[in-house]
Amino acid sequence: MLSLVPNVPSDRPLRVLCLGAHCDDIEIGCGGTVLALTEQLRNVAVDWVVWSSTPEREREARASADAFLAAAKEKTVTVMSFRDGFFPYIGGEIKDEFERLKRTCTPDLVLTHYRNDLHQDHRLISELTWNTFRRHLILEYEIPKYDGDLGAPNTFVPLEEAICQRKIDSILDCYRSQVDHTWFSRDLFTALLRLRGMEANSPTAFAEGFYCRKAVLGLETR
């Protein structure tokens, strides 16, 4: 199994762009990976962008971002208020925000939604990610949901069990507005991490799964 690591000059941080349609998407989809990157590599700068929120959920999202990015060398957190569920119908406005983001952010790694996610907002964010960041390493994360759209990811990040538990603890602590949803539970989040850990043959038994559509394997010439 090959390891995929962005090639970043030593004189600057690894720049990671995290994109989520809704306030808890980044944390659920790739929160463990963000924790591992910022804590193990240390020299990591993160741009964290959420596209839909309400005043209550924005407060939750900002508290959650602070928890997940505590070890980041640099961080920028943006929480917008586009209407939940209506992204395909206001796509032009969201596209404008992507164009503004492109002018201010040059990431080494982009973490975004899976292109075959059955939630319309998630799909649009994925589509515009690829439309905007055409020469970047993009990994698409997954969100478990009632629609039953989990697929077969082809890229995995093994995670220590302690990282997984901190991920789940932070999600449950920060997003109190979501606890009434039957799927918003510790056992579900743990089950997906364990399943992907099995598929990745993770030495820790846990992993997050991603979809990588395009990557370049850089081989040094001698």
WOWO-V65363 format. One record per helix or strand. SS is the DSSP state (~ for helix, > for strand). FROM is the first residue (numbers start at 1). LEN is the number of residues. Records with the same first field share a line. If there is no record, write none. Layout:
BEGIN
SS=FROM-LEN ; FROM-LEN
END
This chain:
BEGIN
>=14-7 ; 44-7 ; 74-6 ; 109-5 ; 137-5 ; 155-4 ; 207-5
~=25-16 ; 55-14 ; 87-18 ; 120-13 ; 161-14 ; 176-3 ; 186-14
END
